[in-house]
């Protein structure tokens, strides 16, 4: 029956989702390493580093600080993008994403559109006008890894929003990297901010596509990295004393990964040895 079939598919999907990190790690060690595999191994090591930053005695040390982790993420992005994209394509993405995100941030800080009324603190100096120079680099890093985890730029933009749903409340209210003029609806962040993230992301993805005609093709390694990085954010939410935000983040990242799973169901069926349904659903 339909209900039984859907329950079975949900069970299969849940089990497969739990096997994703293990499958990815096994694939890394099952064959001769390529440049891509080496770069993803380093990316996975980064997620372990971020997880350790929440655990004593690493928590609170300079090398495991938010500043260090953010800087390493940007360095990882540069290494990863130039290792896996050709020089011309990687450079175009960097120039476009950094420029477009800076413009949106400048408009956002000075007018409140489209993110809402906010301002950056001096914690992220130096800055160019009202926008810290590090912020466009962060947009580039997050945008690159979200792009690599999806076959569609619109989904990559949604993945960007899912990341911001997790770290924006912590970065603004707990770490005070920026401040909102008034308390928003989502753990102190206005909902307009997430619309702004989607719009800004989609803008530089669209321009990048027009400039390169490059269609994304998600990597299984990238999808696993996205989920592990998401879980790092969940841990960060817990450490900051926001258990409800951590729960919301876990649900969001898990749901987003399941959606990616469903979008790429043919590839995942092959990866996990799941046979395609042969008959109609009764």
Secondary structure, DSSP 8 states (H G I E B T S, - for coil): -HHHHHHHHHHHHHHHHHHHHHHHHHHHHSS---HHHHHHHHHHHHHHHHHHTTSTTTTT-GGGSHHHHHHHHHHHHHHHHHHHS-HHHHHHHHHHHHHHHHHHHHHHHHH-TTT-SEEE-GGG--EETTEEHHHHHHHHHHHHHHHHT-SSHHHHHHHHHHHHHHHHHIIIIIS-SEEESS-BTBTBB-HHHHHHHHHHHHHHHHHHHHHH-------HHHHHHHHHHHHHHHHHHHHTT-HHHHHHHHHHHHHHHHHHHHHTHHHHHHHHT-----S---
